[in-house]
């Protein structure tokens, strides 16, 4: 009995010794191997798309977009008009010049060659997953490296991302998240590590690129200070001050955007039918009820549907059980996330990240062009994957799970 009691301090001492022996170079080398695994899996998941052709959405940004079809000569028109203006002269209310520029450059170099576009999409997704792993490894450096690896791996293989990676037009969402992850990387390096101006300039440039890629980058005005508060251990004041330069960049973006894009007063009935419901509260009820659909697809992503237009999701009233249960669930999760925030927990960050990033497409604040789409969960799904990985980590490191505990402890020494 006495021997068993003396064993734990000895194991702890050995663990501390192994950690001390793990030099920064050794850590980076081991992280590189994990990143290679992530890259290989990401590429293999979607290598089958390389032989695919264009899809329905691609005509609006490539095959029937007169500006894209001009190659690099069409770039000035892509920058000074709305997202779909080169396709049908329509007021889309969208301003996303950077993904259109990538399509124009591709057309200049390769013409209409969908295999090249699909290959680039797979590369962008692979790069995103790798950079995401490195970012999570920085945020979670106090944990076993298997925690950020598991979170990044879950994100990499989640079937909900199929719509975006397999659809060339979905590049805008991949690019914006790649730029946003890069933004978080740079601002974390500046605040928590080196405090060199090159990192803040780097992150501001990345954030500007994100804004000109897709509008949902605006939600990261809240994610940036949240990240610094939870993972960089900044005070609320310090995190808010660090986010101010990004607010300035966002205001400049909105000013430029206003010169070229007019707001859309209403969307087509076929696509956004729920906003035409006789009782306006039904729109909110349907949007809130969609959170149950989000959770179902995150946990059990089947069947996957590329089009949720007219009546794919029926309009429900505020007294519908799905609306009531979804509302209670959403309020409960947000309340718990806020309650845990002062403790700077991974759980709090994951919950708040999910709801902040989905805010612009949830159809609660303002209606969008679709009642629901799987692409709306591309960025928010990181919160779900991080929460799931953290739950597995806590479960596997309990006293009862001795074999898994050893595995995670070994991962921590890497």
C-alpha positions, 0 to 999 in steps of 0.5 A, a space after each residue: 500500500 505504501 509503495 503505491 502511494 509513493 509511486 505517484 510523486 515519482 511519476 510526477 517528477 519523471 513527467 516534469 523532467 521529460 517536459 523540461 527536456 522537451 526543447 522548443 525545437 523538439 516541440 516544433 519538430 513534433 508539431 510538424 509531424 502532426 501537421 503533416 498528418 493533418 495535411 495528408 488527411 485533408 488532401 485525401 478527403 477531397 482528392 476525389 473532387 479533382 476530376 469534377 466539373 463546374 457546379 450550378 453556383 459556378 456560373 455566377 462567379 466563373 463560367 457566366 461572369 463577364 468580368 471573370 471571363 476577361 481574366 486579369 483585365 476584369 479585375 478593376 470591374 470585380 473590385 468596383 462592383 457587387 459580387 454577382 454584378 458581372 453575372 446578372 447586373 443584380 444588386 446582391 448586397 455582397 462585396 467579395 472581390 478577393 475570391 473573384 480575383 482568384 477566379 479571374 487569375 485562374 481564367 487568365 492562366 488556365 481558361 475554363 479548367 475546373 480541375 485546376 480550380 478544384 485542386 486549388 480548393 483542396 490546397 486552400 482547405 489543406 492549408 487552412 487545416 494545417 494553420 488551424 492546428 498550429 494556432 490551436 497548439 499555441 492556444 492550448 500549449 498547457 495541454 497535451 498536444 493531442 488536444 489541438 491535434 484532435 480538434 483540428 482532425 475533427 474539423 478536417 474530416 467533418 462531412 459538413 465541409 463537403 459543400 464548400 470544398 467540393 464546390 469551387 464557388 465555396 472558396 470564399 468561405 475557405 479563404 476568409 477563414 484562412 485569413 481569419 485564422 492567420 489574423 488570430 495567429 498574428 495578434 496572439 504572437 504580438 500580445 502573448 509572445 514577441 510584442 513586435 510590431 511586425 506581428 500586429 501589421 501582419 495580422 491587420 493585413 490578414 484581417 483586411 484580406 478577410 474582410 474583402 473576401 467575405 462579410 462574416 469576417 466582421 464577427 471576428 471583431 468580437 472573436 479577437 478580444 475573446 481569444 486574447 482574454 481566454 488564451 493570452 490571459 489579457 485583461 478585458 481592457 487589454 483585449 479591447 485595446 488590442 482589438 481597436 486597430 481591427 475596428 479601424 480596418 473594419 470601418 475603412 472596409 465598410 466605407 469602401 464597400 458602401 461606394 460599390 454595393 447597394 443594400 438589398 431590401 428583400 430577397 427572392 421568395 424562393 430562397 428566403 421564403 420564411 421572411 414572407 410569413 404572415 406573422 413576422 415572429 414566425 421568421 424569428 421562430 424558424 431561425 431559432 428552431 434552426 439551431 436544432 438543425 445545426 446541432 443535428 448536422 454537427 453530430 450526425 451529418 446525414 443527409 447532406 443537402 446542397 439546397 435548402 430553398 423553398 419549404 425544405 425547412 418548414 416555417 414554424 410559429 413561436 409556440 412550436 416545440 422545436 422553437 421553444 426547446 431550441 430557444 431554451 437550449 441556445 439561452 442555456 448554452 450562451 449563459 453557461 459560456 458567459 458564466 464560465 468566461 471569467 475562468 477563461 475555460 476552453 468550454 467557454 471559448 468554444 461555446 461563445 465562438 460558435 454563437 458569435 460566428 454564426 450570428 450573421 447567418 442565423 437570420 435572427 438579427 437580419 434575414 439573409 438570402 437563405 433560410 439555412 445552408 450547410 456552409 453557414 456552419 463552416 467556421 462555427 463548426 470549429 467551436 463544436 470540434 474544439 468542445 468535442 475534443 476537449 470533452 474527450 480529453 477530459 474523459 480520457 484523462 480521468 483516473 478511470 481511463 488509465 490507458 488513455 491517460 498515459 497516451 495524453 500524458 505522453 502527448 503533453 511531453 511532446 
